[in-house]
Amino acid sequence: MDIEHKNRINALLAFYGDLLAKKQQAYLRYYYEDDFSIIEIAEEEAVSRQAVSDNLKKGCEALEHYEQVLALYQESLERQSLEENLLAYVTKHYQNDEHLKDLIDQMVNQEIN
C-alpha cells in the first residue's frame, strides 16, 4: 500500500467515516490507522479474511463516492492552500502588524463546526 493512498483514506475517514457501516469503519481504522493486516483484523473480529477484504474494498469505494459527491476533503485542501498563501503574503508585506497576524492566526486555526 502506498503512503499517498493510506493518507487519502485516513483523511476521507476523518470527513466521512461516520457515514459508513460500523464494521466497515472499524476495519478501515484497523487497516489504515492501526496498520493491522487483513489476517490480524479477521482474527480480532472473528470473521473470514474475505469478509475483511470485501469490507475494506466497499468502505474505500464508499469514501471515494462521498468525496466525489460532497468534495469536503478537496475543499479543505483548497482552503488550507489559500490560508498558507494569505499567511505568506501578510508575513512578507505586513511583518510588523501583529494584530493582523493574530486575526489571521485565529481564522486559520478556527475549527469549522
Secondary structure in CASP SS format (residue, H / E / C, confidence):
PFRMAT SS
TARGET T0000
AUTHOR 0000-0000-0000
METHOD secondary structure of the structure
MODEL  1
M C 1.00
D C 1.00
I H 1.00
E H 1.00
H H 1.00
K H 1.00
N H 1.00
R H 1.00
I H 1.00
N H 1.00
A H 1.00
L H 1.00
L H 1.00
A H 1.00
F H 1.00
Y H 1.00
G H 1.00
D H 1.00
L H 1.00
L C 1.00
A C 1.00
K H 1.00
K H 1.00
Q H 1.00
Q H 1.00
A H 1.00
Y H 1.00
L H 1.00
R H 1.00
Y H 1.00
Y H 1.00
Y H 1.00
E H 1.00
D C 1.00
D C 1.00
F C 1.00
S C 1.00
I H 1.00
I H 1.00
E H 1.00
I H 1.00
A H 1.00
E H 1.00
E H 1.00
E H 1.00
A C 1.00
V C 1.00
S C 1.00
R H 1.00
Q H 1.00
A H 1.00
V H 1.00
S H 1.00
D H 1.00
N H 1.00
L H 1.00
K H 1.00
K H 1.00
G H 1.00
C H 1.00
E H 1.00
A H 1.00
L H 1.00
E H 1.00
H H 1.00
Y H 1.00
E H 1.00
Q H 1.00
V H 1.00
L H 1.00
A C 1.00
L H 1.00
Y H 1.00
Q H 1.00
E H 1.00
S H 1.00
L H 1.00
E H 1.00
R H 1.00
Q H 1.00
S H 1.00
L H 1.00
E H 1.00
E H 1.00
N H 1.00
L H 1.00
L H 1.00
A H 1.00
Y H 1.00
V H 1.00
T H 1.00
K H 1.00
H H 1.00
Y C 1.00
Q C 1.00
N C 1.00
D C 1.00
E H 1.00
H H 1.00
L H 1.00
K H 1.00
D H 1.00
L H 1.00
I H 1.00
D H 1.00
Q H 1.00
M H 1.00
V H 1.00
N H 1.00
Q C 1.00
E C 1.00
I C 1.00
N C 1.00
END
